[in-house]
């Protein structure tokens, strides 16, 4: 009995280790993709909340009776519409990215299944490779979309801060504005470059 434990067939052990190693790789990719799905979903939720907030601000602005009492009414209206356009575009990009990540997730799960089929039945041994590559390509596409959305998020923040600075220069006391004008104007110029 003890001799049977020591005399293990090394070829069987190697194929078992290869099989387990092959199964672990898609599992790691599945876990990483799940993290991407979660963070993208969170960003999408925040962008949708932001769009709803902007819609309320726009509605309040256009339904007000005394438009002349609102400082920089036209500029404020233009800024809100511009921001709404940006967050709407961001939400669409995030939806596409999340779809790409879900497709990638599906292909990584399919890769695990094809590895199991190839290992158990000793057929289609090369099939997991192209299936895994398709999953990786979906991850690449989703990541590119996320980069694009990040750039748009930065543009959105810059547009809002530019308006806020313009509003501050219009309504704040001049002695306060003088202290910050040079620094803020330099920062605005840097963001435009």
Buried (B, 14 or more C-beta within 10 A) or exposed (E): EEEEEEEEEEEEEEEEEEBEEBBEBBEEBBEBBEEBBEEBEEBBEBBBEBBEEBEEBBEEBEEEEEEEEEEBBEEBBEBBBBBBEBBBBBBBBBBBBBBBBBBBBBBBBBBBBBBBBBBEEEEEEEBBEEBBEBBBBBBEBBBEBBEBBEEBBEBBEBBBBBBEBBBBBEEEEEEEBEEBBEEBEEBBEEEEE
